[in-house]
Amino acid sequence: MLNKLLQNKTTSLVVIVFVVLLALVRMFEKQLFYDPFLVYFEGDYMKMPLPEYDSFKLFLGLFFRFLLNTLLSLGVLYLLFRDREMLVFISILFFFLFVALIVSFFCVLHFFENRENLLLFYLRRFLIQPLFLILFVPAFYYQKLKN
């Protein structure tokens, strides 16, 4: 796969552009998304009370960020593997992961008060970072090697 990628320089360039766009989403997160937890998790959040937040705005901010990361991740995965069936499967997987994570996030936020901050931190991390891309690239590369 690495040889193919090096032979197709256009694909390599577009993958790099998508990765740079993922980095830009992270770089401009404070300007692009409503998320009072950005500052909260930078401090000593284990001892601090939860920040004031608007649930609807927070949901929209997390959804928009997850959507941007997902679209860019799908672009990278498609360019690397060129497999439409896999892309459909990953899209469905991303949808179910988002639903499970967002429901879990808001359940922890509303029902556990200030006792499960670390769990809240990691649920939010999976919602706002393209961690699934980091997991899926080696997994599907291994799958391609097996087939």
For each residue, the residues with C-beta under 8 A, 3 or more apart:
1: 4 5 80 141 144
2: 5 6
3: 6 7
4: 1 7 8
5: 1 2 8 11 12 15 80
6: 2 3 9 12
7: 3 4
8: 4 5 11 12
9: 6 12 13
10: 13 14
11: 5 8 14 15 79
12: 5 6 8 9 15 16
13: 9 10 16 17
14: 10 11 17 18 75 79
15: 5 11 12 18 19 76 79 80
16: 12 13 19 20
17: 13 14 20 21
18: 14 15 21 22 72 75 76 79
19: 15 16 22 23 76
20: 16 17 23 24
21: 17 18 24 25 72
22: 18 19 25 26 69 72 73 130 133
23: 19 20 26 27
24: 20 21 27 28
25: 21 22 28 29 32 65 68 69 72
26: 22 23 29 129
27: 23 24
28: 24 25 31 32
29: 25 26 32 33 35 38 65 128
30: 33 38
31: 28
32: 25 28 29 64 65
33: 29 30 61 62 64 65 128
34: 54 57 58 60 61
35: 29 38 58 61 62 65 128
36: 39 40 51 52 53 58
37: 40 41 51 53 58 120 124
38: 29 30 35 41 42
39: 36 42 43 51
40: 36 37 43 45 48 50 51
41: 37 38 45 121 124
42: 38 39
43: 39 40 48
44: 47 48
45: 40 41 48 117 121
46: 117 118
47: 44
48: 40 43 44 45
49: 114
50: 40 53 109 113 114
51: 36 37 39 40
52: 36
53: 36 37 50 57 58
54: 34 57 58
55: 58 59 106
56: 59 60
57: 34 53 54 60 61
58: 34 35 36 37 53 54 55 61 62
59: 55 56 62 63 102 106
60: 34 56 57 63 64
61: 33 34 35 57 58 64 65
62: 33 35 58 59 65 66 102 105 124 127 128
63: 59 60 66 67 98 102
64: 32 33 60 61 67 68
65: 25 29 32 33 35 61 62 68 69 127 128
66: 62 63 69 70 98 102 127 128
67: 63 64 70 71
68: 25 64 65 71 72
69: 22 25 65 66 72 73 128 129 130 133
70: 66 67 73 74 91 94 98
71: 67 68 74 75
72: 18 21 22 25 68 69 75 76 130
73: 22 69 70 76 77 94 130 132 133 136
74: 70 71 77 78 87 90 91 94
75: 14 18 71 72 78 79
76: 15 18 19 72 73 79 80 133 137
77: 73 74 80 81 86 87 90 133 136 137 140
78: 74 75 81 82 83 84 87
79: 11 14 15 18 75 76 82
80: 1 5 15 76 77 137 140 141
81: 77 78 86 140 141 144
82: 78 79
83: 78 86 87
84: 78 87 88
85: 88 89
86: 77 81 83 89 90 140
87: 74 77 78 83 84 90 91
88: 84 85 91 92
89: 85 86 92 93
90: 74 77 86 87 93 94 136
91: 70 74 87 88 94 95
92: 88 89 95 96
93: 89 90 96 97
94: 70 73 74 90 91 97 98 132
95: 91 92 98 99
96: 92 93 99 100
97: 93 94 100 101 126 132
98: 63 66 70 94 95 101 102 127
99: 95 96 102 103
100: 96 97 103 104
101: 97 98 104 105 123 126 127
102: 59 62 63 66 98 99 105 106 127
103: 99 100 106 107
104: 100 101 107 108 123
105: 62 101 102 108 109 120 123 124 127
106: 55 59 102 103 109 110
107: 103 104 110 111 112
108: 104 105 111 112 116 119 120 123
109: 50 105 106 112 120
110: 106 107
111: 107 108
112: 107 108 109 115 116 119 120
113: 50
114: 49 50 117
115: 112
116: 108 112 119 120
117: 45 46 114 120 121
118: 46 121 122
119: 108 112 116 122 123
120: 37 105 108 109 112 116 117 123 124
121: 41 45 117 118 124 125
122: 118 119 125 126
123: 101 104 105 108 119 120 126 127
124: 37 41 62 105 120 121 127 128
125: 121 122 128 129 131
126: 97 101 122 123 129 131 132
127: 62 65 66 98 101 102 105 123 124
128: 29 33 35 62 65 66 69 124 125
129: 26 69 125 126
130: 22 69 72 73 133 134
131: 125 126 134 135
132: 73 94 97 126 135 136
133: 22 69 73 76 77 130 136 137
134: 130 131 137
135: 131 132 138 139
136: 73 77 90 132 133 139 140
137: 76 77 80 133 134 140 141
138: 135 141 142
139: 135 136 142 143
140: 77 80 81 86 136 137 143 144
141: 1 80 81 137 138 144 145
142: 138 139 145 146
143: 139 140 146 147
144: 1 81 140 141 147
145: 141 142
146: 142 143
147: 143 144
